[in-house]
Amino acid sequence: MADETWTVRSALEWTGGYLGRHGDESPRLSAEWLISEACGLTRVQLYLDLDRPLSAGEREVLRGWVARRAQGEPLQYLVGEAPFRYLTVKVRPGVLIPRPETEVLVSEALACLPPAAPREAAWSAESAEQEAAAVAAVKEQLAALGADAPGAGARVGGAGGLGDTRNVSRETFVRDSAPDGEYDAAGEVVSRETPAGTLPAAAPDAEGERGYYLVADICTGSGCIACAIASERPDTRVIAVDVAPEAVALARENAEAAGVADAVRVIQGNLGDPIPERYLGRLDLVVSNPPYVPTAVMAEVPREVSAFEPALALDGGADGLDLFRPLVAWAARALRPGGALACELFEGHLDEAARLAAAAGLVDARIVADLAGRPRVLTARKPA
């Protein structure tokens, strides 16, 4: 087709056929995805404009992607991103690609937290002007009536009301909004948490006192779990940990891109080891998608996974629980009373994982199925 005019229609037909002949299990879907990304169109737009010609640049990009896809490279690595819950996260070789099963893990993890407090309505310039006009009208009416009763001219809002917020000192506001220990006596912020992974100071045990729930995401990979939790529950602060430097770098990028860098801190290390002692016994939630594929099953994993995704993020040892054993022991120490563990694991070994959780002192173990109906997620709590 080098000398032909490529339209969306002809590109779809040729790409789907080529990938099908090279073993792609969903060649039409792959063709739609690649052409959409190459042309900057949604899949719906493709079918609304089937006669649209591809530019020379779009054709060049598509050719390269099709060649790599025919070799089995995952679509997500080709286009550099993957959807995850309400986010689109960056992905790249060396870091595990987010999967739908892990969206179930996030749902169960969020369900382990207390319900979110109702959010106050966002400030609106229009409503503020309307309120100011209404206050002015009341004042005019009072003045016209000659009202001189005590408190008749009192500021709307009164003591402790919203009208008092403008009298809050700058020092108090900064101290309330900055992380613990990051301000001086004058209320100036002296340090901010940085992308390098600075952690907030240890906080009181009660969420109501510190203003947020404290979460640890162990084996964070792309950071998809940490970013989803922080974006869906703004009343959380997440410490995300991974042993692989490439995963740590990517997770930080995703936190920035998702707009949750102030709520997610990514640090490098093995399991919970890099989380300081001062946090132990204070975490509200530990969530993890550790390597859990049994070594014997690794030989059966599709080539698209085994040849391109990191074995470090997949192989969980003989029974898939090599990482879970030290993780559940650490979680039992790190959680506050009533705090919860949520973990994604291999479908054949959830019962054994529940037994290990009970042996570590956790209670109320639940096994939750994934979207395909297979046992996938374990949740348990530390006794209150």
URJOBEL-V920553 format. One record per residue. N is the residue number from 1. OMEGA is omega in degrees with one decimal (NA if undefined). D_CENTER is the distance of its C-alpha to the mean C-alpha in Angstrom with 2 decimals. Layout:
N|OMEGA|D_CENTER + N|OMEGA|D_CENTER
//
This chain:
1|-175.0|42.31 + 2|-176.5|42.63 + 3|-178.6|45.43 + 4|172.3|44.15 + 5|179.2|42.18 + 6|169.4|38.72 + 7|176.1|37.46 + 8|-178.6|34.22 + 9|-177.8|36.34 + 10|178.2|38.04 + 11|178.1|34.89 + 12|-177.8|33.18 + 13|-177.4|36.28 + 14|-177.4|36.86 + 15|178.6|33.30 + 16|179.2|32.83 + 17|-178.8|36.21 + 18|-178.8|35.69 + 19|177.3|32.39 + 20|179.0|33.92 + 21|-179.8|36.83 + 22|168.8|34.58 + 23|177.2|32.83 + 24|-177.2|29.69 + 25|178.8|29.06 + 26|-171.8|27.75 + 27|-179.9|29.69 + 28|177.8|29.72 + 29|178.8|25.96 + 30|179.5|25.58 + 31|179.3|28.26 + 32|-177.8|26.66 + 33|-176.8|23.30 + 34|-179.0|25.09 + 35|175.9|27.57 + 36|-178.8|25.05 + 37|-178.9|23.16 + 38|-176.1|26.50 + 39|-178.4|27.93 + 40|-178.9|25.00 + 41|170.4|25.51 + 42|178.9|23.69 + 43|176.1|25.10 + 44|-179.7|26.98 + 45|177.4|28.51 + 46|-174.7|29.77 + 47|174.5|31.90 + 48|-176.9|33.08 + 49|-175.5|34.44 + 50|-179.0|35.60 + 51|177.9|38.50 + 52|177.9|36.49 + 53|175.1|37.54 + 54|176.8|35.13 + 55|178.9|35.82 + 56|179.5|36.91 + 57|178.4|33.66 + 58|178.3|31.59 + 59|-179.2|33.94 + 60|178.1|33.60 + 61|-177.4|29.82 + 62|179.0|30.06 + 63|-179.7|32.77 + 64|-179.4|30.76 + 65|-178.8|27.73 + 66|179.3|30.07 + 67|-179.9|31.83 + 68|178.8|28.70 + 69|178.7|27.42 + 70|175.9|30.91 + 71|176.5|30.47 + 72|-177.6|27.44 + 73|-178.0|24.65 + 74|178.3|21.38 + 75|-176.1|20.84 + 76|177.5|17.30 + 77|-179.4|18.91 + 78|-175.9|21.66 + 79|173.5|19.79 + 80|179.5|17.07 + 81|179.2|14.02 + 82|175.5|12.52 + 83|176.0|11.21 + 84|-176.0|8.17 + 85|-177.7|8.48 + 86|-175.8|9.03 + 87|164.4|7.78 + 88|-175.5|9.86 + 89|175.6|8.80 + 90|173.7|11.76 + 91|175.3|13.40 + 92|-178.8|16.75 + 93|-178.7|19.28 + 94|180.0|18.90 + 95|-176.9|15.23 + 96|178.3|14.37 + 97|176.5|13.40 + 98|-177.5|10.57 + 99|-179.1|12.66 + 100|179.2|13.19 + 101|-177.3|14.00 + 102|172.4|10.55 + 103|175.6|9.59 + 104|177.4|12.48 + 105|179.8|11.23 + 106|178.7|8.24 + 107|-179.7|11.10 + 108|178.1|13.40 + 109|179.0|11.39 + 110|179.7|11.05 + 111|178.7|14.71 + 112|179.0|15.66 + 113|172.9|15.10 + 114|179.2|17.99 + 115|179.1|17.92 + 116|176.8|16.63 + 117|177.0|19.67 + 118|-180.0|20.99 + 119|174.5|20.06 + 120|177.9|23.06 + 121|178.9|24.07 + 122|178.7|23.20 + 123|-178.7|26.25 + 124|178.9|28.37 + 125|-178.3|31.31 + 126|-179.2|33.27 + 127|177.8|32.97 + 128|178.1|33.79 + 129|178.9|36.90 + 130|178.8|37.90 + 131|179.6|37.61 + 132|179.1|39.66 + 133|179.4|42.26 + 134|177.8|42.55 + 135|179.5|43.08 + 136|180.0|45.67 + 137|178.5|47.43 + 138|179.6|47.68 + 139|179.7|49.09 + 140|179.0|51.63 + 141|178.7|52.71 + 142|179.3|53.14 + 143|-180.0|55.13 + 144|179.5|57.29 + 145|-178.8|58.05 + 146|-177.2|58.89 + 147|178.6|56.50 + 148|178.8|57.10 + 149|177.9|55.78 + 150|177.4|53.82 + 151|-177.5|50.18 + 152|-179.7|50.92 + 153|-177.5|49.42 + 154|-179.6|46.52 + 155|177.9|43.19 + 156|178.9|40.95 + 157|175.6|38.24 + 158|-179.2|40.44 + 159|177.7|39.56 + 160|179.3|35.98 + 161|-179.1|35.12 + 162|-179.5|32.85 + 163|-178.9|35.91 + 164|-172.9|35.88 + 165|-179.8|32.60 + 166|178.4|34.50 + 167|177.0|36.58 + 168|-177.0|33.70 + 169|178.3|34.41 + 170|179.9|32.21 + 171|-179.4|32.14 + 172|-178.7|30.82 + 173|-178.5|28.12 + 174|180.0|26.87 + 175|179.7|27.03 + 176|-173.2|25.06 + 177|-179.9|22.27 + 178|176.0|22.10 + 179|-178.4|20.70 + 180|172.9|23.51 + 181|-176.2|26.24 + 182|177.8|25.38 + 183|177.5|28.34 + 184|-175.1|32.10 + 185|-179.8|35.00 + 186|180.0|35.23 + 187|178.9|31.66 + 188|176.4|30.67 + 189|-176.7|27.29 + 190|175.7|28.30 + 191|176.3|25.04 + 192|173.3|21.46 + 193|-173.8|18.50 + 194|177.3|18.35 + 195|179.7|16.16 + 196|174.2|18.35 + 197|176.6|16.49 + 198|-175.5|18.73 + 199|174.6|17.79 + 200|178.0|18.73 + 201|179.0|22.00 + 202|-174.1|22.32 + 203|175.4|22.18 + 204|-175.7|24.35 + 205|-174.5|23.51 + 206|-179.9|23.40 + 207|-178.6|20.36 + 208|180.0|22.99 + 209|-176.4|24.48 + 210|174.4|21.55 + 211|178.7|19.65 + 212|173.7|16.22 + 213|-175.0|14.90 + 214|-173.7|14.19 + 215|170.7|11.58 + 216|175.9|11.85 + 217|-174.9|9.57 + 218|-172.7|12.52 + 219|-169.7|12.83 + 220|-179.7|9.40 + 221|-179.8|10.85 + 222|-176.7|9.06 + 223|-175.3|6.09 + 224|-179.3|4.11 + 225|-178.7|3.80 + 226|-178.7|3.78 + 227|179.5|2.24 + 228|-179.5|2.38 + 229|-177.8|4.82 + 230|-178.5|6.01 + 231|-178.9|6.55 + 232|176.4|8.08 + 233|-179.5|9.81 + 234|177.7|11.23 + 235|175.7|13.49 + 236|167.7|11.24 + 237|-171.0|11.29 + 238|170.7|9.33 + 239|-176.4|11.44 + 240|-173.9|10.01 + 241|170.9|13.04 + 242|-178.2|14.40 + 243|-174.7|18.08 + 244|-179.0|18.08 + 245|179.3|18.49 + 246|176.2|17.39 + 247|178.8|13.95 + 248|179.8|13.80 + 249|-178.5|14.94 + 250|179.6|12.54 + 251|176.7|9.40 + 252|177.0|11.21 + 253|-178.6|11.95 + 254|176.3|8.55 + 255|176.8|7.80 + 256|-176.3|11.24 + 257|-179.3|11.00 + 258|179.3|8.23 + 259|-178.2|10.51 + 260|-177.9|8.68 + 261|177.9|10.81 + 262|-176.7|12.94 + 263|-177.4|10.52 + 264|175.5|8.93 + 265|-175.1|11.78 + 266|-179.8|11.95 + 267|-176.5|15.29 + 268|176.7|17.33 + 269|-177.4|19.21 + 270|178.9|19.94 + 271|-177.8|18.00 + 272|-174.3|18.33 + 273|-175.5|21.37 + 274|179.1|20.19 + 275|-173.4|19.01 + 276|-178.8|22.22 + 277|-175.2|24.56 + 278|178.4|24.31 + 279|-174.3|20.95 + 280|-175.7|22.42 + 281|-176.9|23.26 + 282|-176.4|20.95 + 283|177.2|17.47 + 284|-176.0|16.51 + 285|168.3|14.04 + 286|-179.7|13.67 + 287|-176.6|11.27 + 288|167.6|11.99 + 289|-174.7|12.46 + 290|170.1|15.56 + 291|-175.1|18.27 + 292|179.4|20.19 + 293|177.6|22.54 + 294|-175.7|26.13 + 295|-179.6|28.12 + 296|-179.1|30.72 + 297|-179.9|28.24 + 298|-179.6|26.93 + 299|-178.6|30.24 + 300|-178.9|29.44 + 301|179.6|26.03 + 302|-177.6|26.43 + 303|179.2|27.47 + 304|178.4|24.64 + 305|-172.7|22.35 + 306|-175.9|24.90 + 307|-172.2|26.29 + 308|-179.2|23.21 + 309|-172.6|20.17 + 310|177.9|20.48 + 311|179.6|22.48 + 312|-177.9|21.06 + 313|-175.4|17.71 + 314|-170.7|19.75 + 315|-178.8|22.99 + 316|178.9|22.94 + 317|-171.3|26.69 + 318|-179.2|29.55 + 319|179.3|27.87 + 320|-175.3|24.20 + 321|-178.7|23.89 + 322|179.8|24.84 + 323|-177.9|21.52 + 324|-177.0|21.04 + 325|177.1|24.37 + 326|-179.2|23.73 + 327|-177.5|20.15 + 328|176.4|21.46 + 329|178.1|24.30 + 330|-179.0|22.12 + 331|179.9|19.86 + 332|176.0|23.15 + 333|-170.3|24.09 + 334|-176.8|20.86 + 335|169.6|20.16 + 336|174.0|22.15 + 337|-176.8|24.56 + 338|178.1|22.82 + 339|-170.5|19.38 + 340|171.6|17.61 + 341|173.6|16.50 + 342|-171.9|14.42 + 343|174.8|14.87 + 344|-173.7|15.05 + 345|-179.8|18.59 + 346|-171.0|21.50 + 347|-175.9|23.20 + 348|-169.9|26.57 + 349|179.1|25.83 + 350|179.1|23.94 + 351|177.6|27.22 + 352|177.9|27.85 + 353|177.4|24.39 + 354|177.5|25.20 + 355|178.5|28.52 + 356|177.8|27.01 + 357|178.3|24.77 + 358|178.7|27.94 + 359|178.6|29.86 + 360|177.4|27.39 + 361|178.8|28.10 + 362|-176.3|25.18 + 363|175.8|26.19 + 364|-179.7|25.31 + 365|176.8|23.78 + 366|174.9|22.45 + 367|-174.3|21.94 + 368|-179.8|19.91 + 369|175.8|20.56 + 370|-175.9|18.29 + 371|178.5|18.99 + 372|178.8|22.12 + 373|-179.6|23.44 + 374|175.6|23.12 + 375|-171.8|22.33 + 376|-172.2|18.83 + 377|173.8|17.02 + 378|170.6|18.78 + 379|177.9|18.26 + 380|-177.9|20.78 + 381|169.5|21.63 + 382|-178.4|23.64 + 383|-179.0|26.87 + 384|NA|27.11
//
